[in-house]
Amino acid sequence: MTAFPVRRPRRLRQNAALRRLVAENDLAPRRLVLPVFVKEGIDAPQPISSMPGVSQHPLAGVADLVEQAAAAGIGGIMLFGVPETRDAVGSGATSPGGILNRAVAEAARAAAGRLTVQADLCLDEFTDHGHCGVLAADGSVDNDATLEIYARMALALADAGAGILGLSGMMDGQVAACRTALDAAGHTGVVLLAYSAKYASAFYGPFREAVESTLTGDRRTYQLDAANGREGVQEALIDIDEGADIVMVKPAGPYLDVLAEVAAVSSVPVWAYQVSGEYAMIEHAAAAGVIDRERAIGESLLGIRRAGAEAILTYWALEVAGWIRDGKDLA
């Protein structure tokens, strides 16, 4: 007599309806955040060549983007500014008339509480040398002098209406500096999203085009080393101690192990950023006909979710929200 298997895990995989019912992880539009690049001095969207389907947007288009995002039901938008002029100390970041602060004000008015308006708090888009902080006499990034500017930038963004500040500069003490400044000014409700485990990565390449980065060299002296996992967990715990409301791992796909470890120990929500290079790889591979685009997108996002991210910044946020709304299988 043939010995048939007693356990048959395949029973739970036999059709799409059953697979959906027993899925351990899923996605919802509310878990997705759309990064948006707002460029000063343009009057129409400008496509980013390395990121098919993604553009720099004019200030006048921000309200329409917010409407699209709200209609899609996504959790928020993360705004990045691309200024016309830059200087050594990133003056445009702290000026109320700077492109990012103006974009935040437009988005906050249009959102009217329907989704979160988030802003990138860093100097790299605003400095003529492209680093995330101001430089010391020897050319290194001056951590503590940068914190003073971050605190002023936090106040400017909060005054403009940002509800969540994405602290992405990887300066030691940035969470404490911004929290102290915000609370002293009465902005106690502004949420701090700490890019805690932000790695020095080749996967940021297309983003450099998106923000027209002027960086020469690299950011290895302040962003994390790709070889280190425990360090990412330590950074997250330090940021939580300093008052971070949410912690982030970035990039997402190459650092799923770090994401899982941070999620296992964090007392606050954990997010991940599916960065420009992750996006570009799938788009270009799909255009070459070597992968199924939609399945690859869905699988990549489910992998990030499975590793422990409670929300994901992704350039596919609007498209994927539509798939979810239509009941499409994501992988």
C-alpha positions in Angstrom: 0.0 0.0 0.0 1.3 3.4 -0.9 2.1 5.6 2.1 0.5 8.9 1.4 1.7 12.0 3.2 -0.3 12.9 6.3 0.6 16.6 6.2 -0.3 18.3 2.9 0.6 22.0 3.1 -0.3 22.3 -0.5 -4.0 22.2 0.5 -3.8 25.8 1.5 -2.3 26.9 -1.9 -4.7 25.3 -4.3 -6.5 28.5 -5.4 -6.2 32.2 -5.2 -9.1 32.7 -2.8 -7.6 30.3 -0.3 -4.1 31.7 -0.7 -5.5 35.2 0.1 -7.4 33.9 3.1 -4.3 32.3 4.8 -1.7 34.9 3.8 0.5 35.8 6.7 1.3 39.3 5.3 -0.5 41.7 3.0 -0.4 45.3 1.9 -2.9 48.0 2.2 -2.7 51.5 0.6 -2.5 53.1 4.1 0.9 51.4 4.5 2.4 53.1 1.4 4.1 56.5 1.2 4.9 58.2 -2.1 8.2 60.1 -2.4 7.7 63.3 -4.4 10.4 65.6 -5.9 9.4 69.2 -6.2 11.7 71.3 -8.4 12.0 75.1 -8.2 11.7 77.1 -11.5 9.8 74.6 -13.7 6.2 74.7 -14.9 5.6 71.1 -16.0 6.8 67.7 -14.8 10.3 66.7 -15.9 10.9 63.0 -16.3 13.8 61.4 -14.5 15.7 59.3 -17.0 17.0 56.7 -14.6 13.6 56.2 -13.0 11.0 55.5 -15.7 7.6 56.8 -14.7 9.0 59.2 -12.0 9.3 63.0 -12.6 10.3 66.1 -10.8 7.2 68.2 -10.2 6.6 72.0 -10.3 5.3 73.6 -7.1 2.0 74.3 -8.9 1.5 70.6 -9.3 1.8 69.6 -5.7 -1.9 70.0 -4.8 -2.9 67.7 -7.7 -0.5 65.1 -6.5 -1.9 65.3 -3.0 -5.4 64.8 -4.5 -4.2 61.7 -6.4 -2.6 60.4 -3.2 -5.7 61.0 -1.1 -8.0 59.4 -3.7 -5.7 56.3 -3.7 -5.9 56.1 0.1 -2.2 55.9 0.6 -0.7 56.9 4.0 1.2 60.0 2.9 3.7 61.7 0.7 7.3 62.4 1.4 8.5 65.7 -0.1 12.0 66.5 -1.4 13.0 69.9 -2.6 15.2 70.6 -5.7 16.3 74.3 -5.4 17.6 76.5 -8.2 20.5 77.8 -6.1 22.6 76.2 -3.4 25.3 77.3 -1.0 27.8 75.9 1.5 25.4 75.9 4.4 22.2 74.9 2.6 20.4 78.2 3.3 17.4 77.2 1.2 16.5 74.5 3.7 15.8 76.9 6.5 14.3 79.8 4.5 10.5 80.0 4.6 10.7 80.8 0.9 12.7 77.7 0.1 11.2 75.3 -2.3 10.7 72.5 0.2 9.0 74.7 2.8 6.7 76.2 0.1 5.9 72.6 -1.2 5.1 71.5 2.3 2.7 74.5 2.8 1.0 73.7 -0.5 0.7 70.0 0.3 -0.6 70.7 3.8 -3.4 73.0 2.5 -4.4 70.4 -0.1 -4.3 67.4 2.2 -6.5 69.0 4.9 -5.8 66.0 7.1 -6.7 63.3 4.6 -3.1 61.9 4.5 0.2 62.7 6.2 2.5 65.4 4.8 6.1 64.4 5.3 9.3 66.3 4.5 12.9 65.2 4.1 15.0 66.9 6.7 18.6 66.9 5.3 20.9 69.4 3.7 22.2 67.4 0.7 19.7 68.9 -1.7 20.5 72.4 -0.6 24.4 72.4 -0.3 26.7 73.2 -3.2 29.0 70.4 -2.1 26.2 67.8 -1.8 26.9 66.6 1.7 24.2 66.1 4.3 25.8 68.7 6.6 28.1 71.7 6.7 31.8 71.2 6.3 34.6 71.8 8.7 37.8 73.5 7.7 39.4 70.1 6.8 36.5 69.2 4.5 34.9 66.7 6.8 31.2 67.0 7.7 30.8 68.9 11.0 28.3 66.9 13.0 27.5 69.4 15.8 27.4 72.5 13.6 25.0 70.6 11.3 22.7 69.8 14.2 22.1 73.5 14.8 21.0 73.9 11.2 18.8 70.8 11.4 17.0 72.2 14.4 16.2 75.4 12.4 15.1 73.4 9.4 12.8 71.3 11.6 11.2 74.6 12.8 10.8 75.9 9.3 9.2 72.7 8.1 6.9 72.5 11.1 5.9 76.1 10.6 5.1 75.3 7.0 2.7 72.5 8.0 4.7 69.2 7.9 3.3 66.6 10.1 6.2 64.1 9.9 9.9 65.1 9.5 12.1 62.5 7.9 15.5 62.9 9.6 17.8 61.4 6.9 21.1 63.1 7.4 22.7 60.4 9.7 24.2 63.0 12.1 24.7 61.7 15.7 22.2 63.4 18.0 19.9 64.7 15.2 16.7 63.3 16.8 17.4 64.9 20.1 18.3 68.2 18.5 15.2 68.4 16.4 12.9 67.2 19.2 14.3 69.7 21.7 13.8 72.6 19.2 10.3 71.6 18.2 9.1 71.1 21.7 10.5 74.4 22.8 8.7 76.1 20.0 5.4 74.4 20.8 5.5 71.9 17.9 5.0 69.0 20.2 2.7 67.2 17.8 5.2 66.9 14.9 6.3 63.3 14.4 10.0 62.5 14.0 10.8 59.7 11.5 14.4 58.7 12.1 16.3 57.3 9.1 18.1 55.3 11.7 19.7 52.5 9.7 20.6 54.4 6.5 23.4 52.6 4.7 26.0 54.1 2.4 24.6 52.4 -0.7 25.1 52.2 -4.5 21.3 51.9 -4.7 20.8 55.7 -4.3 22.2 56.3 -7.7 19.0 57.4 -9.5 18.0 59.5 -6.5 21.1 61.6 -7.2 19.7 62.5 -10.6 16.3 63.2 -9.1 17.6 65.8 -6.7 20.4 66.9 -9.1 23.0 66.1 -6.5 26.3 68.0 -6.6 28.1 65.5 -4.4 31.7 64.5 -5.1 33.1 61.6 -3.1 30.8 59.6 -0.8 29.0 59.7 2.5 30.7 56.7 4.1 31.9 58.7 7.2 28.3 59.2 8.4 26.1 56.6 6.6 26.3 53.0 7.8 28.7 50.4 6.4 27.1 47.7 4.3 29.0 45.0 6.3 27.3 45.9 9.6 24.0 44.7 10.9 24.2 45.2 14.6 25.2 48.8 14.0 21.9 49.4 12.3 20.0 48.0 15.3 22.1 50.1 17.7 21.4 53.3 15.7 17.7 52.6 15.9 17.8 52.1 19.6 19.7 55.3 20.1 17.2 57.2 18.0 14.3 55.7 20.0 16.0 56.8 23.2 16.4 60.4 21.8 12.7 60.6 21.1 12.1 59.2 17.6 8.5 58.3 17.0 9.2 56.0 14.0 12.5 54.4 12.9 13.5 53.6 9.3 15.8 51.2 7.5 17.1 52.3 4.1 17.5 50.8 1.5 15.0 48.1 2.1 15.6 45.1 -0.2 19.4 44.6 0.4 18.9 45.1 4.2 15.9 42.9 5.0 18.0 41.2 7.7 18.5 44.5 9.5 14.9 45.5 9.0 13.8 42.2 10.7 16.2 42.7 13.6 15.1 46.3 14.2 11.5 45.3 14.0 12.1 42.6 16.6 13.4 45.0 19.2 11.7 48.3 18.4 9.2 49.8 20.7 8.0 52.3 18.0 6.8 51.7 14.4 9.4 50.5 11.9 9.3 51.7 8.3 11.5 51.0 5.3 12.4 53.0 2.1 12.4 51.1 -1.2 14.9 53.3 -2.8 15.5 54.6 -6.3 17.9 51.9 -7.3 15.6 49.2 -6.2 12.8 50.8 -8.3 15.1 51.3 -11.3 16.4 47.7 -11.4 12.9 46.3 -11.6 11.7 48.9 -14.2 14.7 48.4 -16.4 14.7 44.6 -16.1 11.0 44.6 -16.9 11.5 46.8 -19.9 14.2 44.4 -21.1 11.6 41.6 -20.9 13.5 39.5 -18.4 11.0 39.7 -15.5 7.3 40.0 -14.9 7.0 43.7 -13.8 3.9 43.6 -11.7 4.8 40.3 -9.9 8.3 41.6 -9.2 6.9 44.8 -7.8 4.5 43.0 -5.6 7.0 40.4 -4.4 9.5 43.1 -3.5 7.0 45.0 -1.4 5.7 41.9 0.3 9.2 40.9 1.2 9.7 44.2 2.9 6.5 43.9 4.7 7.3 40.3 5.7 10.6 41.4 7.2 8.7 43.8 9.5 8.0 47.1 7.9 4.7 48.6 9.0 4.9 51.2 6.2 6.9 51.5 3.0 8.2 54.5 1.1 7.9 53.4 -2.5 7.7 55.1 -5.9 5.1 52.6 -6.9 2.7 53.7 -4.1 -0.1 55.1 -6.3 0.1 52.3 -8.8 0.1 49.5 -6.2 -2.7 51.2 -4.2 -4.8 50.9 -7.4 -3.9 47.2 -7.7 -4.9 46.6 -4.1 -8.2 48.5 -4.6 -8.9 46.3 -7.6 -8.2 43.1 -5.8 -5.2 42.2 -7.8 -2.9 39.5 -6.5 0.5 41.1 -5.7 2.7 38.1 -6.3 
